């Protein structure tokens, strides 16, 4: 929707970066998603545009 956005903590988690500042609760779930995809041999892509957030996970066959 028009208000879709990602907080900086979520972006850090979704890209596998450690939490620098911000709320750990906003970081841990995105980080867990990134870590799960990576540990399974896959990848996670994030695209955030005005009013739209897309998460794409590619997993090996």
C-alpha distance matrix in Angstrom:
0.0 3.8 5.5 5.5 9.2 12.6 15.6 18.8 20.4 17.9 18.4 22.1 22.1 20.2 22.7 25.7 26.6 28.4 27.0 28.5 27.1 24.4 23.7 25.0 22.8 19.7 21.8 23.7 21.2 19.7 23.3 24.5 22.1 23.5 27.0 26.9 25.9 28.5 31.2 30.8 31.4 27.9 25.3 21.7 19.6 16.5 14.4 11.9 10.9 9.1 5.4 6.5 9.1 11.7 14.8 17.9 21.1 24.3 27.2 30.8 32.5
3.8 0.0 3.8 5.8 8.8 12.6 15.1 18.2 20.4 18.4 18.6 22.3 22.9 21.2 23.4 26.5 27.0 28.8 27.2 28.2 26.5 23.9 23.7 25.5 23.6 20.4 22.5 24.9 22.9 21.2 24.7 26.3 24.2 25.1 28.7 29.1 28.0 30.3 33.2 33.1 33.5 30.0 27.1 23.4 21.0 17.6 15.1 12.0 10.2 7.3 4.2 7.3 10.4 13.6 16.9 20.1 23.4 26.6 29.7 33.3 35.2
5.5 3.8 0.0 3.8 6.3 9.9 11.9 15.3 17.2 15.5 16.2 19.7 20.3 19.2 21.6 24.4 24.6 26.0 24.1 25.0 23.1 20.4 20.0 22.0 20.2 17.0 19.4 21.9 20.2 18.7 22.2 24.0 22.3 23.3 26.7 27.3 26.7 28.9 31.6 31.9 32.5 29.1 26.2 22.5 20.3 16.7 14.8 11.4 10.6 8.1 5.4 8.1 9.9 13.6 16.3 19.8 22.9 26.3 29.2 32.9 35.0
5.5 5.8 3.8 0.0 3.8 7.2 10.1 13.3 15.0 12.8 13.2 16.9 17.2 15.7 18.2 21.0 21.6 23.3 21.7 23.1 21.6 19.1 18.6 20.1 18.3 14.9 16.8 19.2 17.2 15.4 18.9 20.7 18.7 19.7 23.2 23.7 22.9 25.1 27.9 28.1 28.7 25.3 22.4 18.7 16.6 13.1 11.5 8.4 8.5 7.4 4.7 5.4 6.3 10.0 12.5 16.1 19.1 22.6 25.4 29.1 31.3
9.2 8.8 6.3 3.8 0.0 3.8 6.7 9.6 11.7 9.8 10.0 13.6 14.4 13.2 15.4 18.2 18.4 20.0 18.4 19.5 18.1 15.8 15.9 17.5 16.2 12.6 14.1 16.9 15.6 13.4 16.6 18.9 17.3 17.8 21.2 22.3 21.6 23.4 26.3 26.9 27.3 24.1 21.0 17.2 15.2 11.4 10.2 6.9 7.9 7.6 6.7 7.0 6.5 10.1 12.1 15.7 18.5 22.0 24.8 28.5 31.0
12.6 12.6 9.9 7.2 3.8 0.0 3.8 6.4 8.1 6.0 6.4 9.9 10.7 9.9 12.1 14.7 14.7 16.2 14.7 16.0 14.9 12.9 13.0 14.2 13.3 9.5 10.6 13.6 12.6 10.3 13.1 15.7 14.5 14.7 18.0 19.5 19.1 20.5 23.3 24.3 24.8 21.8 18.7 15.0 13.5 9.9 9.8 7.3 9.8 10.6 10.2 9.6 7.5 10.3 11.1 14.8 17.0 20.5 23.1 26.7 29.5
15.6 15.1 11.9 10.1 6.7 3.8 0.0 3.8 5.4 5.3 6.5 8.8 10.1 10.7 12.6 14.5 13.7 14.4 12.2 13.1 11.5 9.3 9.7 11.5 11.2 7.6 8.9 12.4 12.4 10.6 12.9 15.8 15.5 15.7 18.4 20.4 20.5 21.5 24.1 25.6 26.2 23.6 20.6 17.1 15.9 12.7 13.0 10.6 12.9 13.3 13.3 13.2 11.3 14.0 14.3 17.8 19.6 23.0 25.3 28.8 31.8
18.8 18.2 15.3 13.3 9.6 6.4 3.8 0.0 3.8 5.4 5.1 6.3 8.7 9.9 10.8 12.4 10.9 11.7 9.7 10.0 9.0 7.9 9.5 11.1 12.0 8.7 8.5 12.3 13.2 11.0 12.2 15.6 15.7 15.0 17.5 20.1 20.2 20.5 23.1 25.1 25.3 23.0 19.8 16.7 15.6 12.7 13.4 11.6 14.1 15.1 15.8 15.5 13.3 15.5 15.3 18.4 19.9 23.0 25.3 28.5 31.8
20.4 20.4 17.2 15.0 11.7 8.1 5.4 3.8 0.0 3.8 5.5 5.1 6.4 8.7 10.1 10.8 9.3 9.2 6.8 8.3 7.5 6.1 6.8 7.5 8.7 5.7 4.9 8.7 10.1 8.6 9.3 12.7 13.5 13.1 15.1 17.7 18.4 18.7 20.9 23.1 23.8 21.8 19.0 16.1 15.9 13.5 15.1 13.9 16.9 18.1 18.2 17.5 14.8 16.4 15.5 18.5 19.3 22.4 24.2 27.4 30.7
17.9 18.4 15.5 12.8 9.8 6.0 5.3 5.4 3.8 0.0 3.8 5.4 5.1 6.1 8.6 9.9 9.8 10.7 9.3 11.6 11.3 9.6 9.3 9.2 9.1 5.6 4.9 8.0 8.0 5.7 7.6 10.6 10.6 10.6 13.2 15.2 15.6 16.6 18.9 20.6 21.4 19.1 16.3 13.1 12.9 10.5 12.4 11.5 14.8 16.3 16.0 14.7 11.7 13.0 11.9 14.9 15.9 19.2 21.1 24.5 27.6
18.4 18.6 16.2 13.2 10.0 6.4 6.5 5.1 5.5 3.8 0.0 3.8 5.4 5.1 6.2 8.6 8.4 10.5 10.0 11.7 12.1 11.4 12.1 12.2 12.7 9.3 7.9 10.8 10.9 7.6 8.8 12.2 11.6 10.4 13.4 15.7 15.4 15.8 18.7 20.4 20.4 18.0 14.8 11.6 10.7 8.3 10.0 9.5 12.9 15.0 15.6 14.0 11.0 12.0 11.1 13.8 15.0 18.0 20.2 23.5 26.8
22.1 22.3 19.7 16.9 13.6 9.9 8.8 6.3 5.1 5.4 3.8 0.0 3.8 5.6 5.4 6.2 4.9 6.8 6.7 8.6 9.9 10.2 11.3 10.7 12.2 9.6 6.9 9.6 10.9 8.1 7.5 11.3 11.7 10.0 12.0 15.1 15.2 14.8 17.4 19.7 19.8 18.0 15.0 12.5 12.4 10.9 13.1 13.1 16.5 18.7 19.3 17.8 14.7 15.3 13.8 16.0 16.4 19.0 20.8 23.8 27.2
22.1 22.9 20.3 17.2 14.4 10.7 10.1 8.7 6.4 5.1 5.4 3.8 0.0 3.8 5.4 5.1 5.7 7.0 7.3 10.5 11.8 11.5 11.3 9.6 10.5 8.4 5.1 6.6 7.5 4.8 3.8 7.5 8.2 7.0 8.9 11.7 12.3 12.4 14.6 16.8 17.5 15.8 13.3 10.9 11.8 10.8 13.8 14.2 17.8 20.1 20.1 18.2 14.7 14.8 12.6 14.5 14.4 17.1 18.5 21.5 24.8
20.2 21.2 19.2 15.7 13.2 9.9 10.7 9.9 8.7 6.1 5.1 5.6 3.8 0.0 3.8 5.6 7.7 10.1 10.9 13.8 15.0 14.5 14.4 13.0 13.2 10.7 8.1 9.3 8.6 4.9 5.3 8.2 7.0 5.4 8.6 10.7 10.3 10.9 13.7 15.3 15.5 13.2 10.4 7.5 8.1 7.3 10.5 11.7 15.4 18.1 18.1 15.7 12.0 11.5 9.0 10.8 10.9 13.8 15.6 18.8 22.1
22.7 23.4 21.6 18.2 15.4 12.1 12.6 10.8 10.1 8.6 6.2 5.4 5.4 3.8 0.0 3.8 5.7 9.1 10.9 13.1 15.1 15.5 16.1 14.9 15.8 13.4 10.5 11.8 11.9 8.4 7.5 10.5 9.8 6.8 9.3 12.1 11.1 10.5 13.7 15.6 15.0 13.0 9.9 7.8 8.1 8.0 11.1 12.7 16.3 19.3 20.0 17.6 14.1 13.4 11.2 12.2 12.1 14.2 16.1 18.8 22.4
25.7 26.5 24.4 21.0 18.2 14.7 14.5 12.4 10.8 9.9 8.6 6.2 5.1 5.6 3.8 0.0 3.8 6.6 9.2 12.0 14.5 15.3 15.6 13.6 15.0 13.4 9.9 10.3 11.2 8.6 6.0 8.8 9.3 6.2 7.1 10.6 10.6 9.2 11.7 14.3 14.2 13.0 10.7 9.6 11.0 11.5 14.8 16.3 19.9 22.8 23.3 21.0 17.4 16.6 13.9 14.7 13.7 15.5 16.5 18.9 22.6
26.6 27.0 24.6 21.6 18.4 14.7 13.7 10.9 9.3 9.8 8.4 4.9 5.7 7.7 5.7 3.8 0.0 3.8 6.5 8.5 11.4 12.9 13.9 12.4 14.6 13.0 9.5 10.8 12.7 10.4 7.9 11.3 12.4 9.7 10.4 14.1 14.4 12.9 15.1 18.0 17.7 16.7 14.3 12.9 13.7 13.5 16.3 17.1 20.5 23.0 23.9 22.0 18.7 18.6 16.4 17.7 17.2 19.1 20.3 22.6 26.3
28.4 28.8 26.0 23.3 20.0 16.2 14.4 11.7 9.2 10.7 10.5 6.8 7.0 10.1 9.1 6.6 3.8 0.0 3.8 6.3 9.4 11.1 12.0 10.1 12.9 12.3 8.7 9.6 12.5 11.2 8.4 11.5 13.6 11.7 11.5 15.2 16.3 14.9 16.3 19.6 19.9 19.3 17.2 16.0 17.1 16.7 19.4 19.8 23.2 25.4 26.0 24.4 21.1 21.4 19.1 20.6 19.9 22.0 22.8 25.1 28.7
27.0 27.2 24.1 21.7 18.4 14.7 12.2 9.7 6.8 9.3 10.0 6.7 7.3 10.9 10.9 9.2 6.5 3.8 0.0 3.8 5.9 7.4 8.5 7.1 10.4 9.7 6.9 8.7 11.9 11.1 9.2 12.4 14.6 13.5 13.8 17.1 18.5 17.7 19.1 22.2 22.8 21.9 19.7 17.8 18.6 17.4 19.8 19.5 22.7 24.3 24.8 23.7 20.6 21.5 19.7 21.8 21.5 24.0 25.1 27.7 31.2
28.5 28.2 25.0 23.1 19.5 16.0 13.1 10.0 8.3 11.6 11.7 8.6 10.5 13.8 13.1 12.0 8.5 6.3 3.8 0.0 3.8 7.0 9.4 9.4 12.9 12.1 10.0 12.3 15.5 14.5 12.9 16.2 18.2 16.9 17.3 20.8 21.9 20.9 22.5 25.6 25.9 25.0 22.5 20.6 20.9 19.5 21.3 20.7 23.5 25.0 25.8 25.1 22.5 23.7 22.3 24.5 24.6 27.0 28.3 30.9 34.4
27.1 26.5 23.1 21.6 18.1 14.9 11.5 9.0 7.5 11.3 12.1 9.9 11.8 15.0 15.1 14.5 11.4 9.4 5.9 3.8 0.0 3.8 7.0 8.3 11.6 10.7 9.8 12.6 15.6 15.0 14.3 17.5 19.4 18.6 19.4 22.6 23.8 23.3 25.0 27.9 28.4 27.2 24.6 22.3 22.3 20.3 21.8 20.5 23.1 23.9 24.6 24.4 22.0 23.8 22.8 25.5 25.9 28.7 30.2 33.0 36.5
24.4 23.9 20.4 19.1 15.8 12.9 9.3 7.9 6.1 9.6 11.4 10.2 11.5 14.5 15.5 15.3 12.9 11.1 7.4 7.0 3.8 0.0 3.8 6.5 8.9 7.9 8.2 11.3 13.8 13.6 13.8 16.7 18.4 18.3 19.5 22.2 23.5 23.6 25.3 27.9 28.7 27.2 24.7 22.0 21.9 19.6 20.9 19.3 21.7 22.3 22.4 22.4 20.2 22.3 21.5 24.5 25.2 28.3 29.8 32.9 36.2
23.7 23.7 20.0 18.6 15.9 13.0 9.7 9.5 6.8 9.3 12.1 11.3 11.3 14.4 16.1 15.6 13.9 12.0 8.5 9.4 7.0 3.8 0.0 3.8 5.4 5.5 6.7 9.1 11.5 12.2 12.7 14.9 16.9 17.5 18.5 20.8 22.5 23.0 24.3 26.7 28.1 26.6 24.4 21.7 22.1 19.8 21.4 19.9 22.5 23.0 22.5 22.3 20.0 21.9 20.9 24.0 24.4 27.7 28.9 32.1 35.2
25.0 25.5 22.0 20.1 17.5 14.2 11.5 11.1 7.5 9.2 12.2 10.7 9.6 13.0 14.9 13.6 12.4 10.1 7.1 9.4 8.3 6.5 3.8 0.0 3.8 5.4 5.0 6.0 9.1 10.4 10.1 11.9 14.4 15.1 15.5 17.8 19.9 20.3 21.2 23.8 25.4 24.3 22.4 20.0 21.0 19.4 21.6 20.6 23.7 24.7 24.1 23.3 20.5 21.8 20.2 22.8 22.7 25.8 26.6 29.7 32.7
22.8 23.6 20.2 18.3 16.2 13.3 11.2 12.0 8.7 9.1 12.7 12.2 10.5 13.2 15.8 15.0 14.6 12.9 10.4 12.9 11.6 8.9 5.4 3.8 0.0 3.8 5.4 5.7 7.3 9.4 10.3 11.3 13.4 15.0 15.7 17.3 19.5 20.6 21.4 23.5 25.4 24.0 22.3 19.7 20.8 18.9 21.0 20.0 23.0 23.7 22.6 21.8 19.1 20.4 18.9 21.7 21.7 25.0 25.8 29.1 31.8
19.7 20.4 17.0 14.9 12.6 9.5 7.6 8.7 5.7 5.6 9.3 9.6 8.4 10.7 13.4 13.4 13.0 12.3 9.7 12.1 10.7 7.9 5.5 5.4 3.8 0.0 3.8 6.2 7.0 7.6 9.3 11.2 12.4 13.6 15.2 16.9 18.4 19.6 21.1 22.9 24.4 22.6 20.4 17.5 18.0 15.7 17.5 16.3 19.2 20.0 19.0 18.3 15.6 17.2 16.0 19.1 19.6 23.1 24.4 27.8 30.6
21.8 22.5 19.4 16.8 14.1 10.6 8.9 8.5 4.9 4.9 7.9 6.9 5.1 8.1 10.5 9.9 9.5 8.7 6.9 10.0 9.8 8.2 6.7 5.0 5.4 3.8 0.0 3.8 5.9 5.7 6.0 8.6 10.3 10.8 12.0 14.3 15.8 16.4 17.9 20.2 21.5 19.9 17.8 15.2 16.1 14.4 16.8 16.3 19.6 21.1 20.5 19.3 16.1 17.1 15.3 17.9 17.9 21.1 22.2 25.4 28.4
23.7 24.9 21.9 19.2 16.9 13.6 12.4 12.3 8.7 8.0 10.8 9.6 6.6 9.3 11.8 10.3 10.8 9.6 8.7 12.3 12.6 11.3 9.1 6.0 5.7 6.2 3.8 0.0 3.8 5.6 5.0 6.0 8.6 9.9 10.1 11.9 14.2 15.0 15.8 18.0 19.9 18.8 17.3 15.2 16.9 16.0 18.8 18.8 22.3 23.9 23.1 21.4 18.0 18.4 16.0 18.2 17.4 20.4 20.9 24.0 26.8
21.2 22.9 20.2 17.2 15.6 12.6 12.4 13.2 10.1 8.0 10.9 10.9 7.5 8.6 11.9 11.2 12.7 12.5 11.9 15.5 15.6 13.8 11.5 9.1 7.3 7.0 5.9 3.8 0.0 3.8 5.4 5.0 6.3 8.7 9.7 10.5 12.5 14.2 15.1 16.7 18.7 17.2 15.9 13.5 15.2 14.3 17.2 17.3 20.8 22.4 21.1 19.2 15.8 15.8 13.4 15.5 14.9 18.1 18.7 22.0 24.6
19.7 21.2 18.7 15.4 13.4 10.3 10.6 11.0 8.6 5.7 7.6 8.1 4.8 4.9 8.4 8.6 10.4 11.2 11.1 14.5 15.0 13.6 12.2 10.4 9.4 7.6 5.7 5.6 3.8 0.0 3.8 5.4 5.1 6.3 8.6 9.9 10.9 12.4 14.2 15.7 17.1 15.1 13.1 10.3 11.7 10.7 13.6 14.0 17.7 19.7 18.9 16.7 13.1 12.9 10.4 12.7 12.4 15.7 16.8 20.2 23.1
23.3 24.7 22.2 18.9 16.6 13.1 12.9 12.2 9.3 7.6 8.8 7.5 3.8 5.3 7.5 6.0 7.9 8.4 9.2 12.9 14.3 13.8 12.7 10.1 10.3 9.3 6.0 5.0 5.4 3.8 0.0 3.8 5.4 5.1 6.0 8.5 10.0 10.4 11.9 14.2 15.5 14.2 12.5 10.6 12.6 12.3 15.7 16.5 20.3 22.6 22.1 19.9 16.2 15.7 12.9 14.4 13.4 16.0 16.7 19.6 22.8
24.5 26.3 24.0 20.7 18.9 15.7 15.8 15.6 12.7 10.6 12.2 11.3 7.5 8.2 10.5 8.8 11.3 11.5 12.4 16.2 17.5 16.7 14.9 11.9 11.3 11.2 8.6 6.0 5.0 5.4 3.8 0.0 3.8 5.5 5.0 6.0 8.6 9.8 10.2 12.2 14.3 13.4 12.6 11.3 14.0 14.3 17.8 18.9 22.6 24.9 24.0 21.5 17.8 16.9 13.7 14.7 13.0 15.5 15.4 18.2 21.1
22.1 24.2 22.3 18.7 17.3 14.5 15.5 15.7 13.5 10.6 11.6 11.7 8.2 7.0 9.8 9.3 12.4 13.6 14.6 18.2 19.4 18.4 16.9 14.4 13.4 12.4 10.3 8.6 6.3 5.1 5.4 3.8 0.0 3.8 5.5 5.2 6.3 8.6 10.0 10.9 12.7 11.0 10.0 8.2 11.0 11.5 15.1 16.5 20.2 22.7 21.7 18.9 15.1 13.7 10.2 11.0 9.3 12.1 12.4 15.7 18.4
23.5 25.1 23.3 19.7 17.8 14.7 15.7 15.0 13.1 10.6 10.4 10.0 7.0 5.4 6.8 6.2 9.7 11.7 13.5 16.9 18.6 18.3 17.5 15.1 15.0 13.6 10.8 9.9 8.7 6.3 5.1 5.5 3.8 0.0 3.8 5.5 5.3 6.1 8.6 10.1 10.9 9.2 7.5 6.1 9.0 10.2 14.0 15.9 19.6 22.5 22.2 19.2 15.5 13.8 10.3 10.6 8.8 11.1 11.7 14.7 17.9
27.0 28.7 26.7 23.2 21.2 18.0 18.4 17.5 15.1 13.2 13.4 12.0 8.9 8.6 9.3 7.1 10.4 11.5 13.8 17.3 19.4 19.5 18.5 15.5 15.7 15.2 12.0 10.1 9.7 8.6 6.0 5.0 5.5 3.8 0.0 3.8 5.5 5.1 5.9 8.5 9.9 9.5 9.2 9.1 12.4 13.9 17.7 19.6 23.4 26.2 25.9 23.0 19.2 17.6 14.0 13.9 11.4 12.9 12.5 14.8 18.0
26.9 29.1 27.3 23.7 22.3 19.5 20.4 20.1 17.7 15.2 15.7 15.1 11.7 10.7 12.1 10.6 14.1 15.2 17.1 20.8 22.6 22.2 20.8 17.8 17.3 16.9 14.3 11.9 10.5 9.9 8.5 6.0 5.2 5.5 3.8 0.0 3.8 5.5 5.2 6.2 8.8 8.4 9.2 9.5 13.1 14.9 18.6 20.7 24.4 27.2 26.4 23.3 19.6 17.5 13.8 13.2 10.2 11.5 10.3 12.7 15.4
25.9 28.0 26.7 22.9 21.6 19.1 20.5 20.2 18.4 15.6 15.4 15.2 12.3 10.3 11.1 10.6 14.4 16.3 18.5 21.9 23.8 23.5 22.5 19.9 19.5 18.4 15.8 14.2 12.5 10.9 10.0 8.6 6.3 5.3 5.5 3.8 0.0 3.8 5.6 5.3 6.5 4.9 5.6 6.5 10.3 12.7 16.4 19.0 22.5 25.6 25.1 21.7 18.0 15.5 11.7 10.3 7.0 7.8 7.1 9.8 12.9
28.5 30.3 28.9 25.1 23.4 20.5 21.5 20.5 18.7 16.6 15.8 14.8 12.4 10.9 10.5 9.2 12.9 14.9 17.7 20.9 23.3 23.6 23.0 20.3 20.6 19.6 16.4 15.0 14.2 12.4 10.4 9.8 8.6 6.1 5.1 5.5 3.8 0.0 3.8 5.4 5.2 5.1 5.7 7.7 11.2 13.9 17.6 20.4 23.9 27.2 27.1 23.9 20.2 17.8 14.1 12.7 9.6 9.6 8.8 10.5 14.0
31.2 33.2 31.6 27.9 26.3 23.3 24.1 23.1 20.9 18.9 18.7 17.4 14.6 13.7 13.7 11.7 15.1 16.3 19.1 22.5 25.0 25.3 24.3 21.2 21.4 21.1 17.9 15.8 15.1 14.2 11.9 10.2 10.0 8.6 5.9 5.2 5.6 3.8 0.0 3.8 5.4 7.2 9.1 11.2 14.9 17.5 21.2 23.8 27.4 30.5 30.2 27.0 23.3 20.9 17.1 15.7 12.3 12.1 10.2 11.1 14.1
30.8 33.1 31.9 28.1 26.9 24.3 25.6 25.1 23.1 20.6 20.4 19.7 16.8 15.3 15.6 14.3 18.0 19.6 22.2 25.6 27.9 27.9 26.7 23.8 23.5 22.9 20.2 18.0 16.7 15.7 14.2 12.2 10.9 10.1 8.5 6.2 5.3 5.4 3.8 0.0 3.8 5.6 8.6 11.1 14.8 17.7 21.2 24.1 27.5 30.7 30.2 26.7 23.1 20.3 16.6 14.5 10.8 9.9 7.2 7.8 10.4
31.4 33.5 32.5 28.7 27.3 24.8 26.2 25.3 23.8 21.4 20.4 19.8 17.5 15.5 15.0 14.2 17.7 19.9 22.8 25.9 28.4 28.7 28.1 25.4 25.4 24.4 21.5 19.9 18.7 17.1 15.5 14.3 12.7 10.9 9.9 8.8 6.5 5.2 5.4 3.8 0.0 3.8 7.0 10.4 13.7 17.0 20.4 23.6 26.9 30.3 30.2 26.7 23.2 20.2 16.7 14.2 10.7 8.8 6.6 6.3 9.7
27.9 30.0 29.1 25.3 24.1 21.8 23.6 23.0 21.8 19.1 18.0 18.0 15.8 13.2 13.0 13.0 16.7 19.3 21.9 25.0 27.2 27.2 26.6 24.3 24.0 22.6 19.9 18.8 17.2 15.1 14.2 13.4 11.0 9.2 9.5 8.4 4.9 5.1 7.2 5.6 3.8 0.0 3.8 7.0 10.2 13.6 16.9 20.2 23.4 26.8 26.7 23.1 19.7 16.6 13.1 10.4 7.0 5.3 4.2 5.9 9.6
25.3 27.1 26.2 22.4 21.0 18.7 20.6 19.8 19.0 16.3 14.8 15.0 13.3 10.4 9.9 10.7 14.3 17.2 19.7 22.5 24.6 24.7 24.4 22.4 22.3 20.4 17.8 17.3 15.9 13.1 12.5 12.6 10.0 7.5 9.2 9.2 5.6 5.7 9.1 8.6 7.0 3.8 0.0 3.8 6.7 10.2 13.4 16.7 20.0 23.5 23.6 20.1 16.7 13.8 10.5 8.2 5.7 5.3 6.7 9.1 12.7
21.7 23.4 22.5 18.7 17.2 15.0 17.1 16.7 16.1 13.1 11.6 12.5 10.9 7.5 7.8 9.6 12.9 16.0 17.8 20.6 22.3 22.0 21.7 20.0 19.7 17.5 15.2 15.2 13.5 10.3 10.6 11.3 8.2 6.1 9.1 9.5 6.5 7.7 11.2 11.1 10.4 7.0 3.8 0.0 3.8 6.7 10.2 13.2 16.6 20.0 20.0 16.6 13.1 10.4 7.0 5.7 4.5 6.5 8.9 12.0 15.3
19.6 21.0 20.3 16.6 15.2 13.5 15.9 15.6 15.9 12.9 10.7 12.4 11.8 8.1 8.1 11.0 13.7 17.1 18.6 20.9 22.3 21.9 22.1 21.0 20.8 18.0 16.1 16.9 15.2 11.7 12.6 14.0 11.0 9.0 12.4 13.1 10.3 11.2 14.9 14.8 13.7 10.2 6.7 3.8 0.0 3.8 6.8 10.2 13.3 16.8 17.3 13.9 10.7 8.1 5.8 5.1 6.4 8.3 11.6 14.6 17.7
16.5 17.6 16.7 13.1 11.4 9.9 12.7 12.7 13.5 10.5 8.3 10.9 10.8 7.3 8.0 11.5 13.5 16.7 17.4 19.5 20.3 19.6 19.8 19.4 18.9 15.7 14.4 16.0 14.3 10.7 12.3 14.3 11.5 10.2 13.9 14.9 12.7 13.9 17.5 17.7 17.0 13.6 10.2 6.7 3.8 0.0 3.8 6.6 10.0 13.4 13.8 10.7 7.4 5.8 4.8 6.5 8.9 11.6 14.8 18.1 21.0
14.4 15.1 14.8 11.5 10.2 9.8 13.0 13.4 15.1 12.4 10.0 13.1 13.8 10.5 11.1 14.8 16.3 19.4 19.8 21.3 21.8 20.9 21.4 21.6 21.0 17.5 16.8 18.8 17.2 13.6 15.7 17.8 15.1 14.0 17.7 18.6 16.4 17.6 21.2 21.2 20.4 16.9 13.4 10.2 6.8 3.8 0.0 3.8 6.5 10.2 11.1 8.1 5.8 5.2 6.6 8.5 11.7 14.2 17.7 20.9 23.5
11.9 12.0 11.4 8.4 6.9 7.3 10.6 11.6 13.9 11.5 9.5 13.1 14.2 11.7 12.7 16.3 17.1 19.8 19.5 20.7 20.5 19.3 19.9 20.6 20.0 16.3 16.3 18.8 17.3 14.0 16.5 18.9 16.5 15.9 19.6 20.7 19.0 20.4 23.8 24.1 23.6 20.2 16.7 13.2 10.2 6.6 3.8 0.0 3.8 6.9 8.0 5.9 4.4 6.3 8.7 11.5 14.7 17.6 20.9 24.3 26.9
10.9 10.2 10.6 8.5 7.9 9.8 12.9 14.1 16.9 14.8 12.9 16.5 17.8 15.4 16.3 19.9 20.5 23.2 22.7 23.5 23.1 21.7 22.5 23.7 23.0 19.2 19.6 22.3 20.8 17.7 20.3 22.6 20.2 19.6 23.4 24.4 22.5 23.9 27.4 27.5 26.9 23.4 20.0 16.6 13.3 10.0 6.5 3.8 0.0 3.8 6.0 5.1 6.3 8.5 11.7 14.2 17.7 20.3 23.9 27.1 29.6
9.1 7.3 8.1 7.4 7.6 10.6 13.3 15.1 18.1 16.3 15.0 18.7 20.1 18.1 19.3 22.8 23.0 25.4 24.3 25.0 23.9 22.3 23.0 24.7 23.7 20.0 21.1 23.9 22.4 19.7 22.6 24.9 22.7 22.5 26.2 27.2 25.6 27.2 30.5 30.7 30.3 26.8 23.5 20.0 16.8 13.4 10.2 6.9 3.8 0.0 3.8 5.6 8.2 11.2 14.6 17.4 20.9 23.7 27.2 30.5 32.9
5.4 4.2 5.4 4.7 6.7 10.2 13.3 15.8 18.2 16.0 15.6 19.3 20.1 18.1 20.0 23.3 23.9 26.0 24.8 25.8 24.6 22.4 22.5 24.1 22.6 19.0 20.5 23.1 21.1 18.9 22.1 24.0 21.7 22.2 25.9 26.4 25.1 27.1 30.2 30.2 30.2 26.7 23.6 20.0 17.3 13.8 11.1 8.0 6.0 3.8 0.0 3.8 7.0 10.3 13.8 16.8 20.3 23.4 26.6 30.2 32.2
6.5 7.3 8.1 5.4 7.0 9.6 13.2 15.5 17.5 14.7 14.0 17.8 18.2 15.7 17.6 21.0 22.0 24.4 23.7 25.1 24.4 22.4 22.3 23.3 21.8 18.3 19.3 21.4 19.2 16.7 19.9 21.5 18.9 19.2 23.0 23.3 21.7 23.9 27.0 26.7 26.7 23.1 20.1 16.6 13.9 10.7 8.1 5.9 5.1 5.6 3.8 0.0 3.8 6.6 10.2 13.1 16.6 19.6 22.9 26.4 28.4
9.1 10.4 9.9 6.3 6.5 7.5 11.3 13.3 14.8 11.7 11.0 14.7 14.7 12.0 14.1 17.4 18.7 21.1 20.6 22.5 22.0 20.2 20.0 20.5 19.1 15.6 16.1 18.0 15.8 13.1 16.2 17.8 15.1 15.5 19.2 19.6 18.0 20.2 23.3 23.1 23.2 19.7 16.7 13.1 10.7 7.4 5.8 4.4 6.3 8.2 7.0 3.8 0.0 3.8 6.8 10.1 13.4 16.6 19.8 23.4 25.6
11.7 13.6 13.6 10.0 10.1 10.3 14.0 15.5 16.4 13.0 12.0 15.3 14.8 11.5 13.4 16.6 18.6 21.4 21.5 23.7 23.8 22.3 21.9 21.8 20.4 17.2 17.1 18.4 15.8 12.9 15.7 16.9 13.7 13.8 17.6 17.5 15.5 17.8 20.9 20.3 20.2 16.6 13.8 10.4 8.1 5.8 5.2 6.3 8.5 11.2 10.3 6.6 3.8 0.0 3.8 6.5 10.0 13.1 16.3 19.8 22.0
14.8 16.9 16.3 12.5 12.1 11.1 14.3 15.3 15.5 11.9 11.1 13.8 12.6 9.0 11.2 13.9 16.4 19.1 19.7 22.3 22.8 21.5 20.9 20.2 18.9 16.0 15.3 16.0 13.4 10.4 12.9 13.7 10.2 10.3 14.0 13.8 11.7 14.1 17.1 16.6 16.7 13.1 10.5 7.0 5.8 4.8 6.6 8.7 11.7 14.6 13.8 10.2 6.8 3.8 0.0 3.8 6.7 10.1 13.0 16.7 19.0
17.9 20.1 19.8 16.1 15.7 14.8 17.8 18.4 18.5 14.9 13.8 16.0 14.5 10.8 12.2 14.7 17.7 20.6 21.8 24.5 25.5 24.5 24.0 22.8 21.7 19.1 17.9 18.2 15.5 12.7 14.4 14.7 11.0 10.6 13.9 13.2 10.3 12.7 15.7 14.5 14.2 10.4 8.2 5.7 5.1 6.5 8.5 11.5 14.2 17.4 16.8 13.1 10.1 6.5 3.8 0.0 3.8 6.6 9.8 13.3 15.6
21.1 23.4 22.9 19.1 18.5 17.0 19.6 19.9 19.3 15.9 15.0 16.4 14.4 10.9 12.1 13.7 17.2 19.9 21.5 24.6 25.9 25.2 24.4 22.7 21.7 19.6 17.9 17.4 14.9 12.4 13.4 13.0 9.3 8.8 11.4 10.2 7.0 9.6 12.3 10.8 10.7 7.0 5.7 4.5 6.4 8.9 11.7 14.7 17.7 20.9 20.3 16.6 13.4 10.0 6.7 3.8 0.0 3.8 6.4 10.0 12.5
24.3 26.6 26.3 22.6 22.0 20.5 23.0 23.0 22.4 19.2 18.0 19.0 17.1 13.8 14.2 15.5 19.1 22.0 24.0 27.0 28.7 28.3 27.7 25.8 25.0 23.1 21.1 20.4 18.1 15.7 16.0 15.5 12.1 11.1 12.9 11.5 7.8 9.6 12.1 9.9 8.8 5.3 5.3 6.5 8.3 11.6 14.2 17.6 20.3 23.7 23.4 19.6 16.6 13.1 10.1 6.6 3.8 0.0 3.8 6.8 9.4
27.2 29.7 29.2 25.4 24.8 23.1 25.3 25.3 24.2 21.1 20.2 20.8 18.5 15.6 16.1 16.5 20.3 22.8 25.1 28.3 30.2 29.8 28.9 26.6 25.8 24.4 22.2 20.9 18.7 16.8 16.7 15.4 12.4 11.7 12.5 10.3 7.1 8.8 10.2 7.2 6.6 4.2 6.7 8.9 11.6 14.8 17.7 20.9 23.9 27.2 26.6 22.9 19.8 16.3 13.0 9.8 6.4 3.8 0.0 3.8 6.5
30.8 33.3 32.9 29.1 28.5 26.7 28.8 28.5 27.4 24.5 23.5 23.8 21.5 18.8 18.8 18.9 22.6 25.1 27.7 30.9 33.0 32.9 32.1 29.7 29.1 27.8 25.4 24.0 22.0 20.2 19.6 18.2 15.7 14.7 14.8 12.7 9.8 10.5 11.1 7.8 6.3 5.9 9.1 12.0 14.6 18.1 20.9 24.3 27.1 30.5 30.2 26.4 23.4 19.8 16.7 13.3 10.0 6.8 3.8 0.0 3.8
32.5 35.2 35.0 31.3 31.0 29.5 31.8 31.8 30.7 27.6 26.8 27.2 24.8 22.1 22.4 22.6 26.3 28.7 31.2 34.4 36.5 36.2 35.2 32.7 31.8 30.6 28.4 26.8 24.6 23.1 22.8 21.1 18.4 17.9 18.0 15.4 12.9 14.0 14.1 10.4 9.7 9.6 12.7 15.3 17.7 21.0 23.5 26.9 29.6 32.9 32.2 28.4 25.6 22.0 19.0 15.6 12.5 9.4 6.5 3.8 0.0
